[in-house]
Amino acid sequence: MRRPVIAGNWKMHKTLAEARALARAVRNGCAESADGAADREVVLAPPFTALAAVAGELEGGAVSLAAQNAHWEDKGAFTGEVSLPMLKDVGCGMVIVGHSERRQYCGETDAVVNRKVLATLKAGMQPIVCIGETLAEREAGRHESVVAEQLAAGLANLTPGGLLRIILAYEPVWAIGTGRTASPEIAQEMHACIRKRLAEGFGTSAGEVRILYGGSVKPDNVDALMRQPDIDGALVGGACLEAESFLRIVRFQP
């Protein structure tokens, strides 16, 4: 069984006080719920400025801490960047890599994503690797080939053992922050396609890789999404910024 993962990507939101309050509410909510997160992994990814504060709130609990990005070098003259050792030092065990907003606004290529994936694994941390097509690519019928190319390039030089240490997140770009969600059937179709591509490259290890869905996941659609056989969790955006809505997603009913 693949243990489900519910990860909240806070993006560029929350002051220190707001971050502490939200992290505390999520931690307490997961700990108190009878039907809560015992059989699923919960992850929070606050902005860099709030990582230390959130780490303090999560200490001793079951909720994991992730960063939203990292540089592939351990140190150096890279103004404005943050290294993996720094993130590990502050308490992060995971890093989101290749989010579509990083690709779109910061020019990250599949080659850059690959360097970050390999560096994250080398640092002893777990990458959450994001892939997905734009609306134009889907309408042109290229969605499967685009995602296949992202997988091939982004996971280049990865061993089957390394594959088991990553989490994938399929996020159709046209569904991120738009309120438009891929139907459970469309999402499942793409997740199955991704798993098939992984099997072609890595063999039976593909069956153990957790693949999350990301794209306007909300309390009212998470149950249907999580009933799909190849959807192993969610990378949540806007709905993770309020404890009540995020905890409802964490407590999805498959």
Summary of the structure (lengths in Angstrom):
residues: 254
radius of gyration: 17.0
end to end distance: 14.0
largest distance: 48.7
contacts: 861
relative contact order: 0.15
helix: 47%
strand: 15%
